Amino acid sequence: MNDALPEKIKKSIEQIKLDNTSGSVELAKKSAEILIDLINQDISISQIENATHYLVNAQPNMASIFNLVNNLMFNIENSKNPKKTVSEYCKKYLKNLKSADKKISEKVTKLIKKDAKIITHSYSSTVLDALIYTKKSGKRFSVICTESRPKNEGIIFAKKLGKNDINVKLVVDSAIFSLIPYSDLILFGGDSITDSGLINKIGTKGIAMTAKHYNTLTYALCSSIKFLPKNHSVTLDNLKDPKEITNKKLQNVTPVNYYFDYTPIEYITGVITEKEILKPDDVKRVIKNLNIHKSLRSK
């Protein structure tokens, strides 16, 4: 049996790999849709497994994709009808993504006080949904968004907030540190939560450290699919296109372009999930009980 993936599926996975602006929830949604599309074709179990591994490798720091695949592999391990299992699991996964964001939004709304000044960094669909939900609940607040270099996805984020009648100030990344002392709350999204910290857009660590200094409340909005098992390794050393920083050739100058940084969990006030608000020690407890499917342990 040919284990190669259909061209359409390969192209879809490649698009996920090249997507440098979408949040992790959006990419997880696209990944689940790819798997549903795949099983609607005449394919083998080995092709399903190949697709899952390609998806994980397309965005290795995205816990939402890893957990989609990891949990799926546990589900189909003893299944008598793997294709049906994949379909049912992915559809349930997509439904849970939607309900998780709403539950997180409800918790965030309770945290936001009247006329609060809120800081955000980068683009997170979970943070976006929470702020729009809070606005629709009748609360009045304002948001300060970083532009989020080098891809400037923070500008897209700010634009969407503005279209929802939320007052926004858009600032360059380095300006945010001067504004933290005058803010009431900082909300991050997150690509992954490990037992030691939050993996998110570069600059998150500096913002969180400064917020800690000024005792500013700082929360990461991450559903349970963002939590990575303790033994799953991630790397933040992957360099991106230096031309995103500058197209010019500068003598003795090497543009270095990182997308992510690692924020120790102790710098975060709490992690808001669809189930509860976790303190740093609680995060470690949750992660301790997570397992990795044997097919992914060396991936």
Secondary structure as GFF3:
##gff-version 3
##sequence-region A 1 299
A	DSSP	alpha_helix	7	18	.	.	.	ID=ss1
A	DSSP	alpha_helix	24	39	.	.	.	ID=ss2
A	DSSP	alpha_helix	45	58	.	.	.	ID=ss3
A	DSSP	alpha_helix	63	76	.	.	.	ID=ss4
A	DSSP	alpha_helix	82	111	.	.	.	ID=ss5
A	DSSP	beta_strand	116	120	.	.	.	ID=ss6
A	DSSP	alpha_helix	125	136	.	.	.	ID=ss7
A	DSSP	beta_strand	141	146	.	.	.	ID=ss8
A	DSSP	alpha_helix	153	163	.	.	.	ID=ss9
A	DSSP	beta_strand	167	171	.	.	.	ID=ss10
A	DSSP	three_ten_helix	173	175	.	.	.	ID=ss11
A	DSSP	alpha_helix	176	179	.	.	.	ID=ss12
A	DSSP	three_ten_helix	180	182	.	.	.	ID=ss13
A	DSSP	beta_strand	185	188	.	.	.	ID=ss14
A	DSSP	beta_strand	192	193	.	.	.	ID=ss15
A	DSSP	beta_strand	197	201	.	.	.	ID=ss16
A	DSSP	alpha_helix	204	213	.	.	.	ID=ss17
A	DSSP	beta_strand	217	221	.	.	.	ID=ss18
A	DSSP	three_ten_helix	224	226	.	.	.	ID=ss19
A	DSSP	three_ten_helix	242	244	.	.	.	ID=ss20
A	DSSP	beta_strand	260	264	.	.	.	ID=ss21
A	DSSP	three_ten_helix	265	267	.	.	.	ID=ss22
A	DSSP	beta_strand	270	272	.	.	.	ID=ss23
A	DSSP	beta_strand	277	278	.	.	.	ID=ss24
A	DSSP	alpha_helix	280	288	.	.	.	ID=ss25
A	DSSP	three_ten_helix	294	296	.	.	.	ID=ss26
###
